[in-house]
Amino acid sequence: MKKKVIHFGAFAWLFCMATYAQEQENQLKEVVISDSKFALAKEKSGKVIVKITAEELAKQPGQSLASILSTVVGVEINGNQSSGGKNLGTYIRGGRNHQTLVIIDGVPVTDASGVNLEYDLRYISADQVESIEVMKGAASTLYGSGAAAGVINITLKKAGKKKLTGNSYFSLGTQTTADKVNYRPQDFNQGINVNGTIGIVNYLAMFNSVEIKGISEVKGIDFEPDQFSKISALMKIGFKPNTNFSFEFFTNFDKIKNNYDGFYDNFTSADTPINIAKTQQFRFGFSPKYKYNKGELVLNSGFSSNERNYISLNTFSNFTDFTSYNSKTVNLDLFNKYQFSNRFFLIVGTQFQFNEMDSQSELISKQKAKFNWFDTYFTAVYNSDFGLNVTAGARYDKHSIYNNYAVYNFNPSFSLSNIGLKLIALYSTAYITPSLYQLFSPYGNLDLTPEKNNTIELGFEKELLNKILQFNTVCFYREENNSIGFYTDPVSFESNYANIEGTNNAKGIETMVSFVASNKLKFKANYTFTDVEVPLKRLIPKHKANVNLDYDYSEKMNFTISYQYVDHRKDLFFDGGTYETVPVQLESYQLVNAIGNFKIIKNRLSLFVSANNIFNANFTENIGYNTRGRNFKLGVTVLY
C-alpha cells in the first residue's frame, strides 16, 4: 500500500512539474538589456545577469531597495540593516562604491561632489521600481567610468495602457534594536501613483514619503534616537505618434533629512551636538527613440543637481558648524543599433559627460572643480545557429584632464541546447577617473591618475527538467591598479589622496540555484565566496549565502521566507582619544525574514505583513553603529 501511495505521489508531482514547465514555455522568453543596451534573450547573453522582475518585487513590499539588492549573489549593501540615516556601502566582487555604476532608465546617476562619485540608493523607493538588473564585472566598454566591479541597472515603473490607473499605499512598522526592544510604530511609508495613456500621450506621476525614528545611528548608552525623513516625486510624460518614434521626458526630485550623532569635549560626551544632514537631488532628462527598418536610434539624456548640507550645533558653546557641497552633472548618450542579420548586430555610440562641484566651506570653486569627457564606443553581438554567442566591444575616452585611453571586452559563450548547458567566458577592462573632490579639495592631488581594472570570468549555466531546476556558477578574478587611497604623512601629519602603488586583486565564486517544485512552490538560493587582498578587505564578507522559499497558498495569499548568512568582516575603528585607526573584526550573523501578502479584494485591495530578523539577532554591520533587531511591518495598498 505504501509503495502505491509513493508511486501515485511521484506521478502527481511529475505531472504538476510538466504542466508548469509547459506554461513556462508558452510565456515570452526573458530578456535582459544590460549586456548590450537593447533587449536580448537571456539565453543568448554571454553573462550571468541577475534580474529582479516586477513579480518578484511585488512579493517584497515594505522592503528597502538596499535590502533587496543585498540578497543578490555577489552583492553586499552594507548599512541596509542599520538606521535610516546610515550611509550605504555597495560592495560587488570586492569592489567599493566608486566601482559600481548605478543606472536609472538608461542614464548613469552620481553625485559629482562626493568623494567617490557614488549614488545614494536611499533616494530610490522600491515602490517606484519596475525591475532591476545586476551585471557584475568590468563594463566600461558600454557604460564608461565607474563600471569596474558591476552595474546596477534600475528600470522605473511605466505608464499603463488604460486612461487612468494607479494605486496608493501606506505602511507602518517598528524600529528597534535587539537589545532595546520597543514595538511602537515608528516607521511610516506612504505614497501614491497615478498613470495612464490617452491617445498618443502617456503619463506617470509618483509621490513617496518616509518618516523613521526610534533608534540612534551610533551605538551608545546615552545616545538619543535619530530621525530620518524623505520625500520623493517622479513624473514622466511620453509621446508615441507612431510605431517607429517615441519620446519620453522625466523629472525627479528627492530630499532627505536626518539627524546624526556627534561628539563633544574630546569625544567624551555623547550626543551633545545637534547634527542635521540635509541632502537633495533634482534630475530631469529626455529620451527620444526612433526605429527604422534594420535598427534603432536612441538618445538617453540626464541633467542633475545635488546639494548636501551638514549643520552641527554645539549646545554647550553655541557654536554652529555649517558645511555644504553642491554639484551638477550632464550626461548625453547617443547610440544606434543596426541589425545586419538575425545573427549579427552592431551598436555604435558616443557619450558626453560633465561634472562640476563647489563647496564654500572647503574653499572649492566651481570655476576650477570641473571636468568633462567625450567617449566613442561600439559593441558587436553575434548569435550563431549552432550555439556560439560572442559579444565584443571597445571604448575610446577623451578626458579634459587625463590622457586618452581605451578599454575593451571580449565575451564568448556556447550553448548546448540539447543538454541545457551554456558555457561562458569573459575578459574585460575598466577605468575610474578620480573624483573632483579627490582632485580639488583641501586634500586633493592633481597628480592622481585613473584607476584601472581587469576582469576574467569563467562559468556555466545548467538547466534540468525543462527549466524546473536551474543553476549556474561563475568564477571571477579582478585586478585593480592605481587604486586611490588616503595618505597621512607620519611626520608632518599632512593628508592627501594618492594612488596606491602595485596591483591588488579580488577573486571568488558565485553560484545560484532555483527549483520550481510546482506552480505554487519555488525555491532559490545563492552563495558567494570572495577573497580579496588586505587593502580591499574592509566590510567584505568572505562567505555569504541567501535562501528564499516562495509559496503561493492560493490566488489571494502568498508567503515568502528568507534566510541570510553573512560571514565575519574586517572593519576599522577610529579612536577619538588617541587619534589612531584600529583594525577590528565583526562577527558573522544570520537573519531570518518572512513576508505574507494577501489580496483582500482582487485588483482593488491588498495587505502585507512582514517580520525581519525574526530571531532578534544582535550583530554589527559597522563598528560603532546600531543595527535593527526584530521588527514588524504592516501595509495596505489600494488599486484603482
N, C-alpha and C positions, 0 to 999 in steps of 0.2 A: 504493500500500500504506500509506504514511504517513497519507494522508487517512482511509482506512478505520479505522486504529487510533485516530486522533484522534476521529473521529465515534463510534466504539464507546465510547471512554473518556468522551466528553462525555455520551453516553446513559446509561452506567452511573453516572456522577456525579450526573446529574439524577434518576435512579431512586432512588439512595440518599437524596438530599435529600428527594424527595417522600415516600418511605417514612417517613423520620424525622419529617417535618412532620406526617404523618398520626398517628404515635404521639403527638406533642406535642398535637395537637388532642383526642385521646382522654383525655388526662390532665386532672385537675382544674385549673381556672384558678387562677393565682397570686393570692393575696390579700395585702393589707397592712393593718396596724392603726393605724399611727402617725397617719394622716390624720384619723381620726375616733374612735379608741379601740375600734372594732369592725371585724370582718372586712369588707373592701371590695375588690371586684375591682380589680386593679391598673389595668386599662384605664379604670375609672371614677374613679380618683383624679385630682385636679387638680394633683398634684405629681409630680416625678420622685423617687421614693423608692428608694434603693439597698437591696436586700435580699440579705443573705448567708445562703444556705439551709444546712440541715443537711448536704446533699450536698456543698456547696462547702467547708464547714468540715471535713468528714471527709477531704477531699483535701489539707488543710493541717495534718497532725499535727505536733506539736512546735513550732509557731509560737505566739508570744505574741499575746494579744488586741490589743495595741498595734500589732504588726507587721501583723496582718490588716487592722485599721482604716486603717492608713496607706496602703493600696493603693486606698482608696475615693476616687472623684473628689471634689475639693473639700475633702479632709481631709488634714491634716498632723499626725501624732503625733510631736512632737519628743522625742527620748530613747529611741525604740524600738530604735535601733542602738547604744545605749550600754550600760554595765554594768547589772546587775540592780538596783542600788540607786539609779540615777539617777531623779530625779523626771521625770514625763512632762508635756509641754505639749500640750494639744489645741487645734488651730487650724482652725476651719471658716470659710471665706469671710472671712478677715481678722479673725475674732473670736478671743478668747483663752479660757482655761479657764472663767472665770466666765460666759461667754456660751454655753456648751454644757451642756445638761442631759442627765445620764445617768439612764436609767430601767431598772430591773430588774424584770421581771414586773409591770409596771404601776405600780411605786412609785418616785418620784424618790429618788435617793440623793445624799447630800452629807456633808461633814464641816463641821459648824457652827462649829468652831473655826479653820478655815482662813482665810487672808487673803482668798481669792477664792471661798469656798463651793464648792470643787471636789470631785470624787470621784477617788480614786486607782484608776485602771484596773488597777494591778498586783494588786489584791485578787482580780480575777476570772481564773480559769484558763479558757482556751479549751475545755478538755475538759468544762467544766460547761455550755457554751452550746449551745442548740438552734438559734437563728437570731438575726440582728441586722438591724435596720432603721435606716438613717441618713436622717433627714429634715432637709434644710437650709432655712434661712430662719427668720424670726421665727415662733415657735409659742406665744407666751404665752397666746393665747386658749384653747387646750386644756390647756396644761401649766404656766402661771404663770411666776413669776420664774425667770430664768436661761435660758429657751429663746429667746435672742435671735438667735444665729447658727445653731443647729442642735440636733437631738435625736438622741442615740444610744440606741435602744430595744432592750434586750437581753432575749431570752427564754431562760430556763434550761431544761435538759432536764426532761422529764416522765416519769412512770411508764409502763412498758409494760403491755400487756394480759395477759401471762402472769402466773402466780402468783409466779414468781421468775425474774429475769433480771438480767444485769449484765455488767460487764467489769472487768478490772484491766489496768493498763498501766505500762510502765517505759521510760524513755529516758535515754540518756547522750550527752553531746556535749562538744565542745571549747569553750573560752572564751579567745580570744586576740585580740590586736590585730594590725594589718597589719605593724607594724614589729618586734614581739617575738613571733615565731611559737612556739607551744607547743601541740602537738596531743595532749596528755594529756587524758583525760576529766575535766572539771571542772564540768560542768553536768548535774545529776541531777534528773529529774522522775518522780514515781511517784504512782499514785492508784488508787482503787477506786470502783466504782459498783454499788449493789445497788438494784433496784426491782421493782415488780410490782403486781398487782391481785388482791385476794381479796374476792370479793363486792362490797359497796358501798364498800370501802376500798381506796385506792391509796397507795403509799408510795415514797419515793425517798431514798436516803442516799448521799452522795458525800464522799470524802476525798481531798485532794491535798496533796502535799508537794514543795517545790522547794528545792534547795541549789545555789548557784552561787558559784564563786570563780575566781581566775585572773588578773583584771585589776584595776587601780586605777580608781576612779571618776574621779579627777582625773588629768590628764596631767602627768607629771613624771618626771625621771630616777630619783630616789631613792624614789619612792612605792611602798609595799607593796601587794600585791593586797588588794582589799576583798571581804569575804564578804557574801552575800545569802541569806537563808533565808525560807521562807514555808510556813505550814500553813493549810489552808482546809477547813472542814467545813460541809456543807449537808444539811439534812433537810427533806423535805416529806411531809405527810400529808394526803390528800384523802378526802372523803366525797361520794358521789353516790347518795343513796337513790332518786332517780327522775330522769327525763329533764329535769325542769324546775329542779331545785335541785342545787347543788353547793357544797362548802365546802372550802377549802384553807388549811392552816396551814404556815408555813415558819419555820425558824430557821437562822441562818448565823453562823459565827464565822471570822474571818480574823486572822492575826497575821504581821507582817513584822518581821524583824530584819536590820539591815545596818550595816556599817562605812561611814564616810565620812571623807574626808581633811580635815585641818585645817592650821593654820599656827601658828608659834611665833616669838617674838622678832622682832616687827615684820615678819612674813611672809618671813623669810629662811631659816628652817629647815623643810624639807619633811617632812610626815608624822610629826612628833614627837608630837602628842597622839593619844591613843586615843579615837576618836569612835564612838559607838554610837547608832543610832536604833532605837527600838522603837515600832511602831505597831500598833494592833489595832482591830477593829470587831466589834460584836455586833449583829445585826439579827434581828428577828422580826416576824411580822405574819400577817394572815389575809385571805382574800378570798372572801366568800360571793357567789354569783351565782344569780339567780332569773329564769327565762324564763317569760313569760306569752304570751297569745295574740298580741299585736302588738308585743311588746318584750322588753326585758331590763334588769334592775336589778343593778348591780354596786357593791360596796364594795371598794376597794383600800386596805389599811392597812399602815403600816410604822412600826416603832419602832426606833431605833438609838442606840448609844452609841459614841463614838470616843475613843481615848486615844493621844496621841503623846508620847513621852519621848525627850529628847536628852541623852546623857551624854558629856562631854568631859573626859578625864583627861590632864593635862599631866604627863608622866613626869619632867620636869626640876624643877618646883616642887611636885609632888604636890598640885596644886590641881584639884579636881573641880568642873566647872560642870554643873548639872542644870537642865533646862528641861522643863516639862510643859504639855500642853494637853488639856483634856477637854471633851467636848460631848455633848449629847443632842438628838435630833430626833424629832418626831412628825409623821406625815403621814396624813391621812384624806381619801379622795377617793370621794365617793358620786355616782354618775351613772346616768342612765336613758336608754335608747334606746327611742323609740316610733316605730313604723313606720306612718305614715298610709296608705301605699300602696306598691306595688312601686317607685314612682319617688321617694318622698319620705320621709325620716325625720329626727327631731329628737333631739338629745342635750342633756339638761339636767343640770347637775351643781353640786355645792358641794364645796369643798375647804378643809380646815383644816390649817395648818402651824405648827409651833412649833420654835424654835431656842433653845438655851441653851449657854453655854460658861463655862469658868473657867480661870485659869492663875495659880497661886500665885507662880510665878517672875516673872510680869509684873504681879502685883497686879490681876488681872482677876477680879472677883467675879461668881458666877453670879446673885446677887441683883439685879445691875444688867444684866449682859450677857445679855439675853434679849429676844426679841420674838416675836410671832405675827401671822399674817394669815389672814383668812377671805374666801374668794372665792366668787362665784357666776358661772356661765358657761353658755353654750349654743352649740351648733353645729348648723346645718341643712344637710342634704345632699339635693340634688335631681339625679336622673338621668333625663333625658328619653328618649323613644323615637326622637328624631331627632338625637342626638349631643351635645346640650348637657348639661354637668355643672356644677353650681355648689355650692361649699362656702362657707358664710359663718357668722361667729360673733362673739361678744363676751364679754368677761370684766370683771367689776367687782370691784376689790380693796379690801378694808378692812384696813389695816395698823395695828398697835398704836402705831407711831411716826409714820408718814407719812400725809399727806392721802390720801383716797380718790381713785382714778382708774381709768380704763377703757382696755382695749386691744381691738382688733378685727381681723378679717381678711376679705378677700373674694377668692375663688379660683375664677374661671370657667375652664372648659376645653371644647373642642369636638372631638369625634371624628368623623372622616370614614372610617368603616369600609370603604367601598368602595375606598379607595386606601391604607388602613392608616396614616392620619396623624392625630395628635392635637396640637392647639394648646393651650397653657396660658398663663395669666396669673395674677398674684398681687400683692395689696397687703396687708401685714400689719404690725402694730406689736407691740412687746415692751417689757418693763421688767426691770430688775435692781436689787434692793434692795442697799444697802451691807451688807457682812458685819458680824457682831458685832465681829470684830477691828478692822475699819476704824472702827467707832464707839467702842469702849470700851477699846482697848489704850492703852499709853502714847503711841502715835502717832495715836490715834483723834480723830475730829472729828464731834461730834454735829450739826453743821450740814450734813453731807453730804446730798445729795438723790439719789433713784434715777436710774440711767442709763436712757435711753430710746433705742429703736432703731426705725427704719422700713425695711422691705424691699420692693423691687419686683422681680418676676421675669417674664420673658417667654421662652417656649421652645416646642419641639415634640418629638414622638416620631414616628419613622417606621419602618414595618415593610415588608419586601420578601420575596418568595418564601415566603409562608406562614410568616412569623416566622423564617425561616432567617437573614436579615440584619436586624438591628435597630440603630438609632442614635438618639440624642437630643442636643439642645443646649439649654442654659439660660443666659440672660444674667441677671445679678443686679446690683442696686445697693442698698447698705445705708448708711443714715445713722446715726451714733452721736452722741448728745447727752448732756451732763453726765457724760462719762467720768470715772472715778475714777482719779487718779494719786497719786504720792508726791512731795511737795514739800519741799525743804530751803531755808530762808532763807539767802541768801548772806552775810548779816551776822552773824546770831545763831547760825547753823548748827542751829537748831531744825527738826525734821522732823515732818510730819504728812500724813495723807491729805487730799486736796482734790479737788473737782470741777474738771475741765479745761473752761475756757470755750470756747464755739464748737462747731462741728459737724465731725466727721471722717467720711470716707466710705470705703467699700470697694466696688469693682466688679470684675466679672470674667465669665468664660465657662467653663462646664463642659460637656464633651461626652464621650459614651460610644458605643462601637460593639461589637456582638457578632455573631459569624458562626459558624454551625454548618455546617461543611464536610460532616460525616457524623455518624452516631451514635457515632463514635469520636473525632472531632477537633473541638475547639471553640476559638475564638479570641475574646479580649476585650481591649479597650484603652480607656484614658480619658486625657483631657488637661484640665488646669486652668490657667487664666490668672487671676491675682489681682493687682489693682492697688490698693494702699492708701496712704493719706496717711502722712506721716512718723511721727506718734505711734503708728501701728498696725503699723509695718513690721517690728518685731523678730521674727526667726526664721520669717518667712513667705516662702516662695519665690514668685517671680512666675510661673514656669513649672514645671509638674510633670506627668509622664507615667508611665503604667503600662501594660505589655503582658503578657498572660498566655496561654499556649498549653497546653491540656489535652488529653492523648491517652490514650484507653483502648486499650491494646495488646490486651488480652483481658479476660475477666471477672475475671481474677485479678491483672492488672497495670495500673497507671495511672501516667503520668508527667506532671509539671507543670513547666514552666519559665517564669520570670517575669523581667521587666526593669523597672527603675525609674530615672527621671531626676528629680533634684531640683536646681533652679536655685540660683544663689548667693543668700545671705540676709544681712540686716543683723543684727549682734549687738552687745552692749555688754560691755566688759571693765573690771572694777574693778581699778585699780592700787592694791595694798596699800601701796606706798611713798609715793605722792602723794595717795592717797585720792580720786583722780579716776576718773570713768567715761568710758572712751574708746570711741567707736564703731569697729567693725571690720566687715569683710566676709568672710563664709565662702564659700569656693569651691563651685561646683556639684560634684555627684558622680553616679555611675551604679552601679547594683547589678544583678547577675545571680544569681538563685537557682534551685535545682532541687530537686524532691521526687519520690521514687519510692515508690509504695505497692504492696504485694504481699500477696495473700491466700493464705497458705500452706495453711491448711485452711479451706474455706468455712464461714462463720458460726462459726468457732472460733478461728482464729489468724491474725493479720495482722502485717506488718512494714513499717516505713518507713525510708528513708534520705534525708537531706536535706543539701544543701550551700548555705550562704548566703554571699553576697559572693564568688562563685567566682573572680573575677579579683583578689581581695585589694586592693580599692580603699582607699587611705589618705585618709580625709576627716575632717571635723569637723562634728558636729551642733551642739554648743555650745562656745563658745570656752573653752579650758582643760580640757575634759573628753575622756576617751578614747572611742573608738568601736571596735566589733568589726571584725576583718578577716575573712579566710576561715575559716569554721568549719563543722564537720560534726556531724551528729547521727544516732543510730541508736536506734530504738524498737520495742517489741513490744507488742501488745495481745492479751489472751486474753479471749474472749467465752464466756459460759456461760448 
